[in-house]
Every structure is written in C-alpha cells, then in structure tokens.
Amino acid sequence: MIFALIGNQNSGKTTLFNQLTGSNQHVGNFPGLTVEKKEGTIRKNKDAHIVDLPGIYSLSAYTSEEMLTRDFLINEKPDAIINIVDATNIERNLYLSLQLMELNIPMVIALNMMDSVSSNESYIDITKLEQLLGIPVLPISASKNQGIDYLIQKAVETARDNVRPKKLDFCEGYVHRAIHSVAHLIEDHACALNIPNRFAATRLVEGDSHMEVSLKLSDNEKEILNHIVTEMEDELATDREAAIADMRYDFIEKICKKTVFKNKENKEHLRSIKIDSILTHKYLAIPIFLLIMSVIFMLSFGVIGSALSKLLNISISKITIITDSALTDIGLSPAIHSLIIDGIFAGVGSILGFLPLIVCIFFFLSLLEDSGYMVRVAFVMDNLLRKIGLSGRSFVPMLIGFGCSVPAILSSRTILGDRDRKMTIMLTPFMSCSAKLPIYGVFTAAFFAYNQAVVMISLYIIGMIIAVLSGLILKKTLFKGDSVPFIMELPSYRLPSIRSILMHVWDRAKDFISRAFTVIFIASLIIWYLQSFDFRFNMTSDSSQSILAHIGSAIAPIFSPLGFGNWQSSTALITGLSTKEAVISTFGVLLGGNMSLSDLFTPLSAFAFLCFTLLYMPCVASLAAMKREMGMKYALASITYQTAVAWLVAFFVYNIGRLIIGG
C-alpha cells in the first residue's frame, strides 16, 4: 500500500514522517524544508510505504511543490492520504483538507500538536469533528510520539477497506450551482481521465488552466464554462478564486464553531509576540542578526572550532608519523609508501582536521533554525532583498547555501515566480558553502594567524556584497520586472530539540566525512599519480616535470594577474570543481613536506586566492542541480558569470592591494 503524507508547511510533517518510518530526516522550524518527495516504509508494516510530499497550503498548483503534490495524487493514485493538520491553527489547515477530500481518496486526518492545545486549556471535540468531516480524525503529538501507533493502525485499515470520504459537497448558493453545473458539463471528460468529477469541476470554476487543458474541453464547452463562472461572479460580486475560497472557509468556520473551544490565547504565540518586538524591531532587527552571526563565526572560527581543529590535526599528524615509520620498517616499496603517506594521508588528512569547524558552525545555525528565528530574519530581509529584485522568500535558499549549494538550489522551488526562482539560484552560490571552510582555515592559519576570524568573516561579507551587486545587475538586465509578493507563515518560537540539532549536525558531519573518504580520496590518488609521474610514465622526484605540472602550467597565466600564477594553484582550482575541499587536499599532496604555502603566496595573493575560491563556479554537483532547475543555458550563463566575477574581484583585491602596500 502507498500512503501520501500531506500537510501545510511547518505543520510537523517531517517529524511525523520520522515517527512513522523510523527515519532521521532533518526537522526545521521554518516553512519549505521538504522540497522533494521522500519515501519510507511504515514501521511494523513492511508492505506499507509512505511518501512525504512537500508542505503546501492548497492544491492550486501555483508553485512547483504544489504541482509535484497534485500530480502525485492524480497520477500515482495512492491507496490513502495521511493529512497532517496543526491543531493549534486548525482553521487555516483544514482548507487543504477540504481540497484533498474532493479527490475522493481514502483519507485520515492526523491532528498534530494536541499537547499544545491541552497546555493552553483549549479543547477540540474529535468525535464531532470526525462526524462533520466524514473521515477519521486522530489526535497525535508527533514530536512526543503520542498517538502514532493508533494512527498507523487506522490509516492501514482505511486504505485496506478503501473507506472514502463521506462528505464531498461543502458548497451552497451560487457556488453550489456553478460547481454542479460544471460537473455535469465535464463528467465524461473527467471519467475518461479517471479524475474525480467534483475535484475537476471545482478546479475549473476556480480558474485552473492546467485542468482545462487536461480535460480537452471543446470550444463550445469552454464557452458554457465561462458563462457559468461569469454568472456566479456577477451574483456574488467577487472573482472566481475568492468565491471558492469563501465557500471553503465558510464551511470551516461552521465546523470550528461546533468543535473547537479556545479558553485562552496560545501561550507560545503570546511569547513569540514579545520576543518579536525586539528581534524584528524596525531598527534593531538587522544589527541584532549581524551581532548573532558575528558571535557564531567568532566562536566557530576563533575559539571552540579552532581549538578542536588543532587537537584533531595533532592526532592526525601523530597517526601519519606512526604509519610512516611502520611502512619504513617493513620495507614497503617507495612508490606505494609515497602513495599512502604523500597521497592518501596528505590529501584526506588535510581535510579531516576541519571537521570540528563544520560541526561547530552547524550546531549554532541549527539552534537558530529550530528556534524559529531564521524565518523571522527572512521577513526582516524582505525590504532589503526587494531592492535587488527579490523577496524575503529568497533568503531561505541563500541561508541554506551557507551549508551546501545543492540543497539551497533545490529549496528555491518554494519560491513563486520563475523570474525570482532563477535569479535566486544564480545568486545562491555566492553564499560561502561549508565545503570552502577548509580552504579558509588553512590559508588564514598560514597567513593571518592573529586575525583568522576577522578574515573569515570578511569573506562571508564579500560574498554577500557581491550577491547584492549581482542582484542589482541582473535586475536591470536578464531579470527585469518586480518580485512576487512575499507571504510566509511565522511559526511560534520554541526550544530547539536536542535530537533534531544533533541529527542536523550529524548529517553535515557524515556528508563531510563521506566526501573525504570518497571524492577527496579518489582525487588525492589521481593528484598523487599525476604529480609523481611524467608523460613517459616514469616516476619523477621533481614535481615540476610531472604530468600535473605541465597541465597546471598551461592555464597558470590566466591567474598571474591575480598574484597566484603558479601551476600548483591552477591545479588546485581545477580539482576544486569536484568538491571545494579538494583544493586543500590537492595542496596537501603537491606540497608534502618539501614546500609550504608561503613559497607560493604572499599574504596579499593568498587573500586574492581566497576571494577567487569564494566566488568562482561551484562544484559539479551544484552545476547539475542548476541544470536540473534552470536548464543548461541558464546554468552555463550562471557559472560563466560567477567565474568572471571571481576573476575581477581577485584582480582588484590583488592589484589595489599592491598599490596601497607597495610591491
């Protein structure tokens, strides 16, 4: 059996999915976390599979996640729907429930956050609500794993017995007449496509052009449809979409009057209002956000993370020395010895030392995300982002971009409007992803030991400034026009879940470690081979005569005006296209114990190199995500623009720096 898990954004859907399947998907306290469907097997029911669909507010199919959800329901025809509803905001959540019921698919409602309802001394008459809706309603608390077993039992029974919603008709008056007239008009078309007649009729009355095309209505039928809708609009003195919305909300209001009893204001909501009076203050909001982020970077790069990285690097060095000595004692061949020590240990080891930095920064960011603060920042940033042609909704992908560009690019699907979505995707790679942290760490430790945190923070600021300037350019050229209106639910503040935070941090750490022992491991082997052999496949002790040196030397002149025209730097930038951490693993292999970064860079050219790695084209995984979301033309335009900007910024940093300091 296939179950579709559907609900509004931030209703606890991912938390429920984890409880139903035993999975460990990350849970965040901001809307739009799920951008693709996830699948799992319901625990203790090996033949029952559940699909977690993106959080949506309706089946109107204005956004890509709404289209994904609706297409899945219509085309895949799941055996049942589990509709998760936020009990603390039941009036708004039931709007989607009524649309789902029109699909006439077996369905249960999981009424989530019932513990919050009880704590506020409120009450929901579950039995009465179930009778009025005509479908099973199960009270649960997904975060506390309450009521989940009974939900599973009831959902499986509903699907197995094919129990469909008993009530599909919520309308009256002129809307009722319009929907039923259209239903008679299109009955044969809906039947041919195996689409519920009531659902199709409602969508047509609401003005769904996609449904009209799918049903293949004749010109005469279209004319009758338009006449029916126009008559309804004239009688109600409103437009078609508002008429349908009013019909649904009128029905919801009647139900809630009979079933929902609120004795006092929601405590979490009242607390959030007080906190927001400071954190979203007109003048204080942005300074507070910048202060919070500065403290996070200082702790991650300058205090906690830096100290832990030093300890881990010392441990890796000791293991390398012990291994080197053991290989020497057993008389291993020089080539294999070099491969293990100069290739694997130098390449992978140089990356693993930065794991504490990754863990530290994502620990703090997870605290902010799970608390509900980050979605407030999106609202605060809305006015600023509108000046570059975007809305506050673009802030969420950009924020995710500080972790990894791939999920950030995918999360842009939550943005309404093709213009805003593509523009956000093109700007997101300018946000410094976590894969670049090892590059910053090595270079700042080597050249800016006493100002390490300041230099790192400056790189993040440069990335954001370039994103802003690029947005202004794109707004005037490729993406002319206004951004779409920004509407996003503000969840109540809550204490972050330790389990959720640790899960998020573990996911990032696991991803970092897996790349170290896969992509970076393979890259280190390739780099070692190309650096150790010449074109006649003879092992050479002079790396300047190696295959790699000749390849790097061919493109090195491109970077000479930037201050790092050596073949080692050119090679590192090329390998960085596989994954950004490979830049450091490449230097680790190339330099070994014979050279240091100071032989290749000055402090000024090192900073120019950091600016280039910050801004140049992202890794191939990000490129693939960009191609998937925008098409190859826009993806190529984006990486060309990013690399050109990176070259220009590094050029100005190096050459203006030379004019200031001389030399």
Buried (B, 14 or more C-beta within 10 A) or exposed (E): BBBBBBBBBBBBBBBBBBBBBEBBBBBBBBBBBBBBBBEBBBBEBEEBBBBBBBBBBBBBBBBBBBBBBBEBBBEEEBBBBBBBBBBBBBEBBBBBBBBBBBBBBBBBBBBBBBBBBBEBEBEBBBEBBBBBBEBBBBBBBBBEEBBBEEBBEBBBBBBEEEBBBEEBEBBEEBBBBBBBBBBEBBEEBBEEEEBBBBBBBBBBBBBBEEBBEBBEBEEEBBEBBEEBBEBBBEBBEBBBEEBBBBBBBBBBEEBBEEBBEBEEEBEBBEEBEEBBEEBBEEEBBBEBBEEBBEEBBBBBBBEBBBEBBEEBBEEBEEEBEEBBEEBEEEEBEEEEBBBBBBBBBBBBBBBBBBBBBBBBBBBBBBBBBBBBBBBBBBBBBBEEBBEBBBBBBBBBBBBBBBBBBBBBBBBBBBBBBEBBBBBBBBBBBBBBBBBBBBBBBBBBBBBBEEEBBBBBBBBBEBBBEBBBEBBEBBBEEBBEEEBBEBEBBBBBBBEBBEEBBEBBBBBBBEBBBEBBEEBBBEBBBBBBBBBBBBEEEEEBEEBEEBBBBBBBBEBBEEBEBBBBBBBBBBBBBBBBBBBBBBBBBBBBBBBBEEEEBEEBBBBBBBBBBBBBBBBBBBBEBBBEBBBEBBEEEBBBBBBEBBBEBBBBBBBEBBBEBBEEEEE
